Structure formats: structure tokens, C-alpha cells
Amino acid sequence: MKLGLGLYLIPLGMIANPPLLALADHPALALLAMAKVGIALAMLSYALIAMRRIPARIGLMAAGLLVLLLPFAPIE
């Protein structure tokens, strides 16, 4: 379940980062949004799986959710 977390969070990342869905129109923004979502998923995975102290895990979890859910850039 911990490793499958990304399967549940990637759709939320697509909603928060619309450039992910506009690869043909804005390829640079789509690639940057993809990197942003990848970094967020890595942070969340390290928070859940890695053997760290509780404050570090909470910090990684909060930072990962913040990076994932904050909008990237509006498509005009």
C-alpha cells in the first residue's frame, strides 16, 4: 500500500497542475509539472517508507503534499 500511494496521488496532481494534461500545447510546462509531481511523490514516499524520525517524516509529508497540491502555472 505504501508503494502504491502514487497511484492515488497522481490524479490529484493532474487536477492541481493542468499543464500535465496539455503536453501537446505546452511541452515545457508539462515537463516541469511532471518533474514537480515526481519530486512531490518522492518526498511522500520517503516520508512513508524510509526509516526516519517522526518529525522528519511529518516534515517530508507536509512538504510533499504542499508541492503536489500547489498549482504550478496557469495555462493561458
C-alpha positions as CSV (number, residue, x, y, z in Angstrom):
1,M,0.0,0.0,0.0
2,K,2.8,2.4,0.8
3,L,4.4,1.9,-2.6
4,G,1.0,2.3,-4.4
5,L,0.5,5.7,-2.9
6,G,1.4,7.4,-6.2
7,L,-1.4,5.7,-8.0
8,Y,-3.8,7.6,-5.8
9,L,-2.0,10.9,-5.7
10,I,-1.1,11.3,-9.4
11,P,-4.7,12.2,-10.4
12,L,-4.8,14.8,-7.6
13,G,-1.5,16.2,-9.1
14,M,-3.1,16.3,-12.5
15,I,-6.0,18.4,-11.1
16,A,-3.7,20.8,-9.3
17,N,-1.3,21.0,-12.3
18,P,-3.3,21.3,-15.5
19,P,-0.1,21.6,-17.7
20,L,0.3,17.9,-17.2
21,L,-2.7,17.3,-19.4
22,A,-1.6,19.8,-22.1
23,L,1.6,18.2,-23.3
24,A,0.9,18.9,-27.0
25,D,0.2,22.6,-26.4
26,H,2.8,23.4,-23.7
27,P,5.5,20.8,-23.7
28,A,7.9,22.7,-21.5
29,L,5.3,23.4,-18.8
30,A,4.2,19.8,-18.9
31,L,7.7,18.6,-18.4
32,L,8.3,21.0,-15.5
33,A,4.9,20.0,-13.9
34,M,5.9,16.3,-14.3
35,A,9.2,16.9,-12.5
36,K,7.3,18.8,-9.7
37,V,4.9,15.9,-9.2
38,G,7.8,13.4,-9.3
39,I,9.6,15.3,-6.6
40,A,6.5,15.5,-4.5
41,L,5.9,11.8,-4.8
42,A,9.5,11.1,-3.9
43,M,9.1,13.2,-0.8
44,L,5.9,11.4,0.2
45,S,7.5,8.0,-0.4
46,Y,10.5,8.9,1.7
47,A,8.1,10.1,4.5
48,L,6.2,6.8,4.5
49,I,8.9,4.2,3.7
50,A,12.3,5.5,4.9
51,M,13.4,4.9,8.5
52,R,13.5,8.4,9.8
53,R,12.5,10.1,13.0
54,I,8.9,11.2,13.4
55,P,9.5,15.0,13.0
56,A,11.4,14.4,9.7
57,R,8.7,12.2,8.4
58,I,6.0,14.7,9.3
59,G,8.0,17.5,7.6
60,L,8.6,15.4,4.5
61,M,4.9,14.5,4.3
62,A,3.8,18.1,4.7
63,A,6.3,19.4,2.1
64,G,5.4,16.6,-0.3
65,L,1.7,17.4,-0.1
66,L,2.4,21.1,-0.4
67,V,4.5,20.7,-3.5
68,L,1.9,18.3,-5.0
69,L,-1.2,20.3,-4.4
70,L,0.0,23.9,-5.0
71,P,-0.8,25.0,-8.6
72,F,2.1,25.2,-11.0
73,A,1.3,27.7,-13.6
74,P,-2.0,28.6,-15.3
75,I,-2.4,27.8,-18.9
76,E,-3.5,30.8,-20.9
